[in-house]
Amino acid sequence: MQTTAERMALIRQAAEKFKAKQKVQAKFKRDESTQKVHELDKHFERDERHWNDAPRYANDYYGEVYRQTTRFDNDWD
């Protein structure tokens, strides 16, 4: 049979182990979220393949199909 002091010692030991585990998990979460932010920053950096002008992109890549599709866009005025 355990005494109260022995039980309290076991509880303290378990609490320390739990705190250590929580600390590791919190660090992992911080590192993971920081890594995601850096990946997003890299993704949104200026890239020569990135198009800012949608009509130019459509014209360059779809040409005649784009022009045929959009030729009546202003007929609603």
N, C-alpha and C positions, 0 to 999 in steps of 0.2 A: 504494500500500500504506500502511496506517495503522500508526503507531507505538503502542506500549503506552500512552503518555501520552494520545494522541488517543482511543484506545478507552476509557480510564478516564474521560476528560472526557465522552464520549458516554454512558457508563453513568451517571455522576453526574447528567447532565442528564435522562436518562430517569427516574432514581430520583426526582428532585425533581418532575418532572411527575406521576409516579405518586402520590407523597405528597400533592400538591395535589389530585389527583382523589379520592383516598381521603378527604381532609379534607372536601371538598364533599359527598361521598356520606354521610359520617357525620353532618354537619350536617343534611342533608336527612332522614335517618332519625330523628334526634332531634326535628326540627321536626314530622315526620309523626306520630310516636308521641305527642308532646305534644298535637297537634291532636286525635288520636283520644281521648285522655283527657278533653280539654275537651268533646268531643262527647258522650261517655258521661256526664259530669257533668251536662251540660245535659239529657240524656235522662232521667236519674233524679231530676231536681229535682222538688219537690212540684208536682203539676199537678192542677188541679180536675177534669180528665177521668180521672184515675187512680183506679181503684177498689181499696180495701183490703179490702172486705167482699164476698166472692164470693157468698154467698147473697142479699145485697141487690141486687147487680148482676143476678143471674139473675132474681130476682123482678121488678125494675124493667123489664128488657128482654124477658123471656120469659114472665112472668106465669103464666097458666094452664098452659102446657106445662111450666114448671118445677115447679109444684105437683103436677101429675099424675105427673110423673116421680119426684118425691122423696117422695110420700105414703106409700109402703111401706118407706121406708128403715129405720124402727125396728122392723119386724115380725120381725127376725131374733133379737131378744132372747129 
